[in-house]
Amino acid sequence: MNAKLAYTRQTKSPATACPLLAPPVLACEVWQLDGRSRQTPGEARTRVVEMSRVRGLAPETVDDLAVIVSELTTNAVVHAPNDTICVIVMLAEREAHVVVIDHGRNGPPCPGSPADEHGRGLPLVEALADQLVRMPAEDGMAMWASVGSSPNPPSKSAT
C-alpha cells in the first residue's frame, strides 16, 4: 500500500471532499468520541473491527483499519485534546475510508527518530493506507486514510 501524506487546503470540510464510494456501499458510521480520554483509541478500534467484520471484510483489511483508526485517534487525543473527536468510517465493497476530525489548534505531530518510543503513528498509517490526506477542518484538523478492501472470501464447503 504505502501512501504518501498529502496536505491539501482546497476545502475546509472533509464532507465536501468526500469521494463517491464505489457501489455497493456497505456501511457508513459517524462517532463522536471523548477527545480527552486515553480510552478513546481502543473504543474506536473496537468499533471499526466490529463494523468491518459484520460487513464481511477480509481479516487483513480489518487489521489495517484497526491500526489506522487507533493511530489517528491517538494523535487527536494526544496532540489536539478537546471535548470530542469525530470518527467517520465508510465501507464499500472495494474500499474503506477512515476520517478522524479533531478540534485542536495544534499541527501534526513531528516525526521522531528511530530510537524514539513515540512518533511512529503517521508513518505506520502511511505504510498501511493507499492514501492519507491531512486537511483543515472548521476548527481543527481532519486526517483521512483510504484503503482498498476486499470481501472475506467465502468459506469452502466440504463436498
C-alpha positions as CSV (number, residue, x, y, z in Angstrom):
1,M,0.0,0.0,0.0
2,N,2.4,2.7,1.1
3,A,0.6,6.1,1.0
4,K,2.2,9.5,0.9
5,L,0.8,12.1,3.3
6,A,-1.0,14.8,1.3
7,Y,-1.5,18.3,2.6
8,T,-4.5,20.0,1.0
9,R,-6.0,23.3,1.5
10,Q,-8.6,23.1,-1.2
11,T,-11.5,22.6,1.1
12,K,-12.4,23.4,4.7
13,S,-14.7,20.5,5.2
14,P,-13.9,16.8,4.7
15,A,-17.5,16.3,3.7
16,T,-17.1,18.4,0.6
17,A,-14.0,16.4,-0.4
18,C,-15.6,13.0,0.1
19,P,-15.1,10.8,-2.9
20,L,-18.1,8.8,-4.1
21,L,-17.7,5.3,-2.8
22,A,-17.7,2.5,-5.3
23,P,-21.1,0.8,-5.1
24,P,-22.3,-1.0,-3.2
25,V,-21.8,1.0,-0.1
26,L,-21.8,-1.5,2.8
27,A,-21.9,0.9,5.8
28,C,-21.2,4.4,6.9
29,E,-21.0,5.4,10.6
30,V,-20.1,8.6,12.4
31,W,-19.0,8.5,16.1
32,Q,-18.5,11.4,18.5
33,L,-15.9,10.2,20.9
34,D,-14.2,11.6,24.0
35,G,-11.4,13.8,22.8
36,R,-9.5,13.8,26.2
37,S,-9.7,10.1,27.1
38,R,-6.8,7.7,26.6
39,Q,-9.5,5.0,26.2
40,T,-10.8,6.6,23.0
41,P,-8.4,4.9,20.6
42,G,-9.3,1.5,22.0
43,E,-13.0,2.3,21.7
44,A,-12.6,3.4,18.1
45,R,-10.5,0.3,17.3
46,T,-13.2,-2.0,18.8
47,R,-16.0,-0.3,16.8
48,V,-14.2,-0.4,13.5
49,V,-13.3,-4.0,13.9
50,E,-16.8,-5.0,14.8
51,M,-18.2,-2.9,11.9
52,S,-15.8,-4.3,9.4
53,R,-16.2,-8.0,10.5
54,V,-20.0,-7.7,10.4
55,R,-19.8,-6.4,6.8
56,G,-17.5,-9.3,5.8
57,L,-14.2,-7.5,5.1
58,A,-11.1,-9.6,4.7
59,P,-9.2,-10.1,8.0
60,E,-6.1,-8.2,6.6
61,T,-8.3,-5.2,5.8
62,V,-9.9,-5.3,9.3
63,D,-6.5,-5.4,10.9
64,D,-5.2,-2.5,8.8
65,L,-8.3,-0.4,9.6
66,A,-7.9,-1.2,13.3
67,V,-4.3,0.1,13.3
68,I,-5.2,3.2,11.2
69,V,-8.2,4.3,13.4
70,S,-6.2,3.6,16.5
71,E,-3.2,5.7,15.4
72,L,-5.3,8.6,14.1
73,T,-7.5,8.8,17.2
74,T,-4.4,8.5,19.4
75,N,-2.9,11.5,17.6
76,A,-6.1,13.5,18.1
77,V,-6.3,12.7,21.8
78,V,-2.6,13.4,22.5
79,H,-1.8,16.3,20.2
80,A,-5.2,18.1,19.9
81,P,-7.2,17.3,23.1
82,N,-10.7,18.7,23.1
83,D,-14.1,17.6,24.4
84,T,-14.8,15.4,21.3
85,I,-13.3,14.0,18.2
86,C,-15.3,12.8,15.3
87,V,-14.6,9.5,13.6
88,I,-16.2,8.6,10.3
89,V,-15.9,5.1,8.8
90,M,-17.1,4.4,5.3
91,L,-17.0,0.9,3.9
92,A,-17.7,-0.1,0.3
93,E,-17.2,-3.3,-1.5
94,R,-13.7,-2.4,-2.7
95,E,-12.6,0.4,-0.5
96,A,-12.7,1.7,3.1
97,H,-12.2,5.2,4.5
98,V,-11.4,6.4,8.0
99,V,-11.7,10.1,8.8
100,V,-10.7,11.5,12.2
101,I,-11.5,15.1,12.9
102,D,-10.1,16.9,15.9
103,H,-10.9,20.3,17.3
104,G,-7.4,21.3,18.3
105,R,-5.3,24.1,17.0
106,N,-2.1,22.1,17.0
107,G,-0.4,21.0,13.8
108,P,0.6,17.4,13.1
109,P,3.0,15.7,15.4
110,C,6.6,15.9,14.4
111,P,8.2,12.6,13.3
112,G,10.6,11.1,15.9
113,S,13.9,9.5,15.4
114,P,14.1,5.7,15.0
115,A,15.1,5.4,18.7
116,D,12.1,7.3,20.0
117,E,9.2,5.5,21.6
118,H,6.7,7.9,20.1
119,G,6.3,9.5,16.6
120,R,5.7,6.3,14.6
121,G,1.9,6.5,14.2
122,L,1.7,8.5,11.0
123,P,4.5,6.6,9.2
124,L,2.7,3.4,10.2
125,V,-0.6,4.7,8.8
126,E,1.2,5.8,5.6
127,A,2.5,2.3,5.2
128,L,-0.9,0.7,5.6
129,A,-3.1,3.2,3.7
130,D,-3.4,3.6,0.0
131,Q,-3.9,7.3,0.6
132,L,-3.5,9.6,3.6
133,V,-4.8,13.2,3.5
134,R,-4.4,15.9,6.1
135,M,-6.8,18.9,5.7
136,P,-8.0,21.7,7.8
137,A,-11.5,21.3,9.3
138,E,-13.6,24.1,10.6
139,D,-11.9,24.4,14.0
140,G,-9.2,21.7,13.8
141,M,-7.7,19.1,11.5
142,A,-9.0,16.1,9.6
143,M,-6.9,13.1,8.8
144,W,-8.4,10.9,6.1
145,A,-7.0,7.4,5.3
146,S,-8.2,5.2,2.5
147,V,-7.5,1.5,1.9
148,G,-8.6,-0.9,-0.8
149,S,-10.7,-3.7,0.8
150,S,-11.9,-7.0,-0.4
151,P,-14.8,-9.0,0.9
152,N,-13.9,-12.0,3.0
153,P,-13.6,-15.0,0.6
154,P,-16.4,-17.4,1.0
155,S,-15.5,-20.5,3.1
156,K,-15.0,-23.7,1.2
157,S,-17.8,-26.2,1.9
158,A,-17.0,-29.8,2.2
159,T,-18.4,-31.8,-0.7
